[in-house]
Amino acid sequence: MVLLIGWGSSRAHAEETLPFLTLNFPPYSYPQGDKVVGASPEILNLVLKQLGYRALFTLMPWKRSEREAYAGRYAGVLSLTPSPKRRRALYFSSPISGIREVFYKHRTNPLTWEKLEDLRHLRIGASAGYNYAPGFMAAMENNLLDVSLVTSEAPDRQNLDRLQRQRIDLFICVQSLCEYLRKKHAPQYVDLDFIDRAVGPIRYLRIGFSKHWPGSASLRERFNVELNNLTRTGEIDRILAKYGVSGSLPADD
């Protein structure tokens, strides 16, 4: 289902509207009533307001969002990490938030790991279309790990369900995302926890501006100037803390 949801302000009548795509990826972006909320939409609109714009969001599954954004039917998509494929179609903003990926497991399973090779004998759940840490992506693409991909409107929730029923041994997930889901649906996932070892370094989510949208290169440059100014003042960190996303951002990128 596609939802057209505006996240505006009292000045909306004086601002030009730009269409953006997003997916249900809490606490970064998610539906709440008739709005899309989360750290990413709030940051995007705060910056756009400085430029005289506001965003109108279409919420849809990632695979479809990717196709629509690449085709230039929307001004951009949020929020995502860069990859070679994505860079061919999108201009990326400076970082708007950091992500840490970890493996979730059942509490009855005493699993630990040092290298990804240690996990070759395990069944690992992941979400189709996600751009995971480079080492994990390489291991998955080279069939060095037994990875089962989920394609649905709520793949992370579905993977948690599979892990709860012990149909998989591990699930790779952005820590803040899965902690949000565990809290929201408590006590359903009380038997799950994560291995406190990051799968790769901290990476950064960004706004992707479609290269096929008129004026997108200039828009990205002006967006970055305002975003970096707000990052230096601490305003972006304040928004991230509001949604339970920890970790400071570089002032420039």
Salt bridges, closest charged atoms under 4 A:
GLU42 OE1 - LYS242 NZ 3.03
GLU68 OE2 - ARG73 NH1 3.42
GLU101 OE2 - ARG203 NH2 2.82
GLU114 OE1 - ARG197 NH2 3.56
ASP118 OD1 - LYS115 NZ 3.86
ASP169 OD1 - ARG123 NH2 3.14
GLU179 OE2 - ARG182 NH1 2.89
ASP193 OD1 - LYS105 NZ 3.27
ASP193 OD2 - ARG107 NH1 3.48
ASP196 OD1 - ARG100 NH2 2.92
GLU221 OE2 - ARG220 NE 2.79
GLU235 OE2 - ARG238 NH2 2.72
ASP252 OD1 - ARG232 NH1 3.20
ASP253 OD2 - ARG206 NH1 2.58
